[in-house]
């Protein structure tokens, strides 16, 4: 290892998800953070999780991503650099993980948030959560753990390559007669139009989707949104994926490949909103559809994580990262929860 170690660990940050039926309601209570919602809406969301046995694949996939990062750090000569995982809404919870890091003597860590495109709910909120967990650790008598986050990676070749290959595989699974006329429909979690960072979020999603389509030499593509959770009268990013599929089929769309470009793993939201609801719409209108796998633990995506972490390490080998104060908290957006939570890249 280099003589100067700018960091003592890596912190992988994700949304979290229930790991059994008994976890569903406590998990959703963490997601809601005290917000009052109609009981029927809560039960609807509970039903989404019960449909999959109460287990979100997010935790298992995130742990595989962390394992892949450890292997790549070891190959780069950083075998002794520990990788911790902290979740916002379920175990291992961020406050517990940050305390564990402090107890292990970690003073400075590289942070990797499992979301490619930035908005308040997909990035800033998580940085605030990490800061709050640090404050809680210090208030409990522990040492602070400074966290420096990696730079944007929504256009990283590993992300584009992974999604392009997954789209190509999904395209190949369509009936041969319509394959050449299929449209790639990229999906992302909808957020309120008024949310901090909404414009940047849209731009980065367009950039990611456009780069994947260009990699495939495919010009027929669109970006839509899923998992809207707010009040009907509040403007959220659209169009909704199910509405889009109905409308475009009526206009002549012959086949579609759905690509969850705004998510990095196949969790309950992707599985339910796309594989169940969107697939049902397509079946009803007679629209051939396949769905591309998310990045998950694809080796190229794991290479990406290793690359951006190592770049952050090297950037600070000769200096020390500045401690940055947390961003201000925006006003809470009220509304019932989506299928699993409130951000792109969820459980």
C-alpha positions as CSV (number, residue, x, y, z in Angstrom):
1,X,0.0,0.0,0.0
2,X,1.1,3.6,-0.5
3,X,2.8,5.2,2.5
4,X,0.2,7.9,2.7
5,X,-3.3,6.5,3.2
6,X,-5.9,9.3,2.5
7,X,-8.7,7.0,3.6
8,X,-9.3,4.2,6.0
9,X,-12.4,2.6,4.5
10,X,-15.2,2.8,1.9
11,X,-18.8,3.3,2.8
12,X,-21.4,1.9,0.3
13,X,-24.8,3.6,0.8
14,X,-28.1,2.2,-0.3
15,X,-31.8,2.4,0.4
16,X,-32.4,-0.9,2.3
17,X,-35.2,-3.3,2.1
18,X,-37.2,-5.9,4.2
19,X,-35.8,-9.3,4.5
20,X,-39.0,-11.1,5.5
21,X,-42.7,-10.5,6.1
22,X,-42.2,-9.3,9.6
23,X,-39.9,-6.5,8.3
24,X,-42.3,-5.0,5.9
25,X,-44.2,-2.6,8.2
26,X,-41.2,-1.5,10.3
27,X,-39.3,-0.9,7.1
28,X,-42.1,1.2,5.6
29,X,-42.3,3.1,8.9
30,X,-38.7,4.1,8.4
31,X,-39.4,5.0,4.8
32,X,-42.3,7.3,5.8
33,X,-40.5,8.9,8.7
34,X,-43.8,9.8,10.4
35,X,-45.7,10.9,7.4
36,X,-49.4,10.1,7.6
37,X,-50.9,8.3,4.6
38,X,-54.2,6.7,3.9
39,X,-54.3,3.2,5.4
40,X,-55.5,1.7,2.1
41,X,-52.4,3.1,0.4
42,X,-50.1,1.6,3.0
43,X,-51.8,-1.8,2.7
44,X,-51.4,-1.6,-1.1
45,X,-47.6,-1.1,-0.7
46,X,-47.5,-3.9,1.9
47,X,-49.1,-6.1,-0.7
48,X,-46.4,-5.4,-3.2
49,X,-43.8,-6.7,-0.8
50,X,-45.9,-9.7,0.3
51,X,-46.2,-10.6,-3.4
52,X,-42.4,-11.3,-3.2
53,X,-42.5,-13.0,0.2
54,X,-41.5,-9.8,2.1
55,X,-38.0,-10.0,0.8
56,X,-36.4,-7.2,-1.2
57,X,-33.4,-8.4,-3.4
58,X,-31.7,-5.0,-2.8
59,X,-29.8,-6.1,0.3
60,X,-28.3,-9.2,-1.3
61,X,-27.4,-7.4,-4.5
62,X,-25.8,-4.5,-2.6
63,X,-23.7,-7.0,-0.6
64,X,-22.6,-8.6,-3.8
65,X,-21.7,-5.1,-5.1
66,X,-19.6,-4.5,-2.0
67,X,-17.9,-7.9,-2.3
68,X,-17.0,-7.0,-5.9
69,X,-15.6,-3.7,-4.8
70,X,-13.4,-5.5,-2.1
71,X,-12.0,-7.8,-4.8
72,X,-11.2,-4.9,-7.1
73,X,-9.5,-2.9,-4.3
74,X,-7.5,-6.0,-3.4
75,X,-6.4,-6.4,-7.0
76,X,-5.3,-2.7,-7.0
77,X,-3.1,-3.2,-3.9
78,X,-5.7,-2.1,-1.3
79,X,-6.5,-5.5,0.1
80,X,-6.6,-4.1,3.7
81,X,-9.1,-1.4,2.9
82,X,-12.4,-2.3,4.6
83,X,-15.7,-1.8,2.8
84,X,-18.8,-1.1,4.9
85,X,-22.4,-1.1,3.8
86,X,-25.0,1.3,5.3
87,X,-28.7,1.5,4.5
88,X,-31.1,4.4,4.9
89,X,-34.2,2.4,5.8
90,X,-33.3,-1.1,6.9
91,X,-30.5,-3.2,8.3
92,X,-27.6,-2.6,8.2
93,X,-28.8,0.9,9.1
94,X,-26.5,3.8,8.4
95,X,-26.2,5.0,12.1
96,X,-25.1,1.4,13.1
97,X,-22.7,1.2,10.3
98,X,-21.1,4.6,10.9
99,X,-20.7,3.7,14.6
100,X,-19.1,0.4,13.7
101,X,-16.7,2.3,11.5
102,X,-15.8,4.7,14.3
103,X,-15.3,1.8,16.7
104,X,-13.0,0.2,14.2
105,X,-10.9,3.4,14.1
106,X,-12.0,4.7,10.7
107,X,-11.5,8.4,10.5
108,X,-11.8,9.1,6.8
109,X,-13.9,7.1,4.2
110,X,-14.8,7.2,0.6
111,X,-18.6,7.2,0.1
112,X,-20.3,5.5,-2.9
113,X,-24.1,6.0,-3.2
114,X,-25.9,3.4,-5.2
115,X,-27.7,5.8,-7.6
116,X,-26.3,6.9,-10.9
117,X,-28.3,10.1,-11.4
118,X,-28.5,12.9,-8.9
119,X,-31.5,14.5,-7.3
120,X,-32.3,15.4,-3.7
121,X,-34.0,12.0,-3.1
122,X,-31.4,10.0,-4.9
123,X,-28.2,11.6,-3.7
124,X,-28.4,14.7,-1.5
125,X,-30.8,13.0,1.0
126,X,-28.3,10.2,1.4
127,X,-25.4,12.6,2.1
128,X,-27.6,14.2,4.7
129,X,-28.3,10.8,6.2
130,X,-24.6,10.0,6.4
131,X,-23.9,13.4,8.1
132,X,-26.7,12.7,10.6
133,X,-25.3,9.3,11.3
134,X,-21.9,10.9,11.9
135,X,-23.5,13.4,14.3
136,X,-25.3,10.6,16.1
137,X,-22.0,8.7,16.6
138,X,-20.2,11.8,17.9
139,X,-23.1,12.6,20.3
140,X,-22.9,9.1,21.6
141,X,-19.2,9.6,22.5
142,X,-17.6,8.1,19.3
143,X,-15.1,9.7,17.0
144,X,-16.3,11.4,13.8
145,X,-15.9,9.6,10.4
146,X,-15.4,12.0,7.6
147,X,-16.8,10.8,4.3
148,X,-15.8,12.0,0.8
149,X,-18.1,10.9,-2.0
150,X,-17.1,9.8,-5.4
151,X,-17.8,12.0,-8.4
152,X,-20.7,11.5,-10.8
153,X,-20.7,8.2,-12.8
154,X,-23.9,8.3,-14.8
155,X,-21.8,8.4,-18.0
156,X,-19.1,6.1,-16.9
157,X,-18.3,3.5,-19.5
158,X,-19.0,0.7,-17.1
159,X,-22.5,1.9,-16.5
160,X,-23.2,2.5,-20.1
161,X,-21.7,-0.8,-21.2
162,X,-23.6,-2.8,-18.6
163,X,-26.9,-1.4,-19.5
164,X,-26.3,-1.6,-23.3
165,X,-25.5,-5.3,-23.0
166,X,-28.5,-6.0,-20.9
167,X,-30.7,-4.1,-23.3
168,X,-29.3,-6.1,-26.2
169,X,-30.0,-9.4,-24.4
170,X,-33.6,-8.2,-23.8
171,X,-34.0,-7.1,-27.4
172,X,-32.8,-10.6,-28.6
173,X,-35.6,-12.2,-26.4
174,X,-38.3,-10.4,-28.4
175,X,-40.1,-12.2,-31.2
176,X,-38.0,-12.0,-34.3
177,X,-40.8,-10.5,-36.4
178,X,-40.9,-7.3,-34.3
179,X,-37.4,-7.1,-32.9
180,X,-36.1,-4.6,-35.5
181,X,-39.0,-2.3,-34.8
182,X,-38.8,-2.3,-31.0
183,X,-38.3,0.9,-29.0
184,X,-36.1,1.1,-25.9
185,X,-38.1,2.7,-23.1
186,X,-35.8,3.8,-20.3
187,X,-37.5,4.2,-16.9
188,X,-36.6,6.1,-13.7
189,X,-38.2,6.9,-10.4
190,X,-40.5,9.9,-10.8
191,X,-40.0,12.8,-8.4
192,X,-41.8,16.1,-7.8
193,X,-41.0,18.7,-10.5
194,X,-40.4,21.1,-7.6
195,X,-37.8,18.9,-5.9
196,X,-34.3,20.2,-5.5
197,X,-32.2,18.9,-8.3
198,X,-35.1,17.8,-10.5
199,X,-33.8,19.5,-13.6
200,X,-30.3,18.0,-13.2
201,X,-31.8,14.6,-12.5
202,X,-33.7,14.8,-15.8
203,X,-30.6,15.9,-17.7
204,X,-28.4,13.1,-16.3
205,X,-31.1,10.5,-17.1
206,X,-31.3,11.7,-20.6
207,X,-27.5,11.6,-20.9
208,X,-27.4,8.0,-19.5
209,X,-30.2,6.8,-21.8
210,X,-28.9,8.5,-24.8
211,X,-25.4,7.1,-24.3
212,X,-26.8,3.5,-24.0
213,X,-28.9,3.9,-27.1
214,X,-25.9,5.4,-29.0
215,X,-23.8,2.4,-27.9
216,X,-26.3,0.1,-29.4
217,X,-26.8,2.2,-32.6
218,X,-30.5,2.5,-31.7
219,X,-32.3,5.8,-32.4
220,X,-35.8,4.8,-31.4
221,X,-35.9,5.4,-27.6
222,X,-37.7,7.3,-24.9
223,X,-37.4,8.2,-21.2
224,X,-40.4,7.7,-19.0
225,X,-41.0,7.5,-15.2
226,X,-42.4,5.0,-12.8
227,X,-43.4,4.8,-9.1
228,X,-45.1,8.2,-8.7
229,X,-46.2,8.5,-5.1
230,X,-47.5,12.1,-4.6
231,X,-51.0,13.6,-4.6
232,X,-52.7,13.6,-8.0
233,X,-52.8,17.4,-8.0
234,X,-49.0,17.8,-7.5
235,X,-46.9,17.8,-10.7
236,X,-44.4,15.0,-10.9
237,X,-42.0,14.0,-13.7
238,X,-43.7,12.1,-16.5
239,X,-45.0,10.4,-18.5
240,X,-45.8,7.4,-16.4
241,X,-44.6,4.2,-18.0
242,X,-47.9,2.4,-18.0
243,X,-49.7,5.5,-19.5
244,X,-46.9,5.8,-22.1
245,X,-47.2,2.2,-23.2
246,X,-50.9,2.4,-23.7
247,X,-50.7,5.6,-25.6
248,X,-47.8,4.7,-27.8
249,X,-49.2,1.3,-28.7
250,X,-52.4,3.1,-29.8
251,X,-50.1,5.2,-32.1
252,X,-48.5,2.1,-33.6
253,X,-45.7,1.1,-31.3
254,X,-45.0,-2.6,-32.1
255,X,-42.6,-3.8,-29.4
256,X,-40.7,-2.5,-26.5
257,X,-37.7,-3.2,-24.3
258,X,-37.9,-1.6,-20.8
259,X,-34.6,-0.6,-19.3
260,X,-34.6,0.6,-15.6
261,X,-31.8,3.1,-16.3
262,X,-32.6,5.0,-13.0
263,X,-32.0,2.0,-10.8
264,X,-28.9,-0.1,-10.1
265,X,-30.5,-3.3,-9.0
266,X,-33.6,-5.4,-9.6
267,X,-35.4,-4.7,-6.4
268,X,-39.1,-4.8,-5.5
269,X,-39.9,-1.6,-7.3
270,X,-38.5,-2.8,-10.5
271,X,-39.9,-6.2,-10.2
272,X,-43.4,-5.0,-9.3
273,X,-43.8,-1.8,-11.3
274,X,-42.2,-3.2,-14.5
275,X,-42.4,-7.0,-14.4
276,X,-46.0,-7.0,-13.0
277,X,-47.8,-3.7,-13.7
278,X,-46.2,-2.7,-17.0
279,X,-46.1,-6.2,-18.2
280,X,-49.8,-6.5,-17.5
281,X,-50.5,-3.4,-19.5
282,X,-48.5,-4.8,-22.4
283,X,-50.4,-8.1,-22.2
284,X,-53.7,-6.3,-22.2
285,X,-53.0,-4.3,-25.3
286,X,-51.0,-7.0,-27.1
287,X,-47.6,-5.2,-27.0
288,X,-44.6,-7.5,-27.1
289,X,-42.3,-6.5,-24.2
290,X,-39.1,-7.6,-22.5
291,X,-37.3,-6.0,-19.7
292,X,-33.5,-5.5,-19.4
293,X,-31.8,-6.5,-16.3
294,X,-30.5,-3.7,-14.1
295,X,-26.8,-3.3,-13.5
296,X,-26.9,-5.6,-10.4
297,X,-23.5,-7.3,-9.9
298,X,-22.5,-7.4,-13.5
299,X,-18.7,-7.5,-13.6
300,X,-18.5,-4.3,-15.7
301,X,-20.6,-2.5,-13.1
302,X,-18.4,-3.8,-10.3
303,X,-15.4,-2.5,-12.3
304,X,-17.1,0.9,-12.4
305,X,-17.5,1.0,-8.6
306,X,-13.8,0.0,-8.2
307,X,-12.7,2.6,-10.7
308,X,-14.5,5.6,-9.2
309,X,-13.4,4.6,-5.6
310,X,-9.8,4.2,-6.7
311,X,-9.9,7.6,-8.6
312,X,-11.1,9.2,-5.4
313,X,-8.3,7.5,-3.4
314,X,-5.6,8.7,-5.9
315,X,-7.0,12.2,-6.0
316,X,-6.3,12.6,-2.3
317,X,-3.1,10.7,-2.0
318,X,-1.1,13.8,-1.7
319,X,-3.6,15.9,0.3
320,X,-6.5,15.7,2.6
321,X,-10.1,16.2,1.5
322,X,-11.9,19.2,2.9
323,X,-14.7,18.6,5.4
324,X,-17.9,19.7,3.7
325,X,-20.9,20.8,5.7
326,X,-24.2,19.0,4.9
327,X,-26.6,20.6,2.4
328,X,-29.7,22.3,3.8
329,X,-32.8,20.0,4.1
330,X,-35.6,21.0,1.7
331,X,-39.2,21.0,2.7
332,X,-40.7,17.6,3.0
333,X,-42.8,16.4,0.0
334,X,-46.0,15.0,1.4
335,X,-47.8,12.0,-0.2
336,X,-48.3,8.3,0.0
337,X,-45.2,6.0,-0.4
338,X,-44.4,4.4,-3.7
339,X,-43.9,0.7,-4.2
340,X,-41.0,0.7,-1.9
341,X,-39.8,4.2,-1.0
342,X,-39.0,7.6,-2.3
343,X,-36.0,7.6,-4.6
344,X,-34.4,6.3,-7.8
345,X,-32.4,3.2,-7.0
346,X,-34.6,1.8,-4.2
347,X,-35.3,-1.5,-2.6
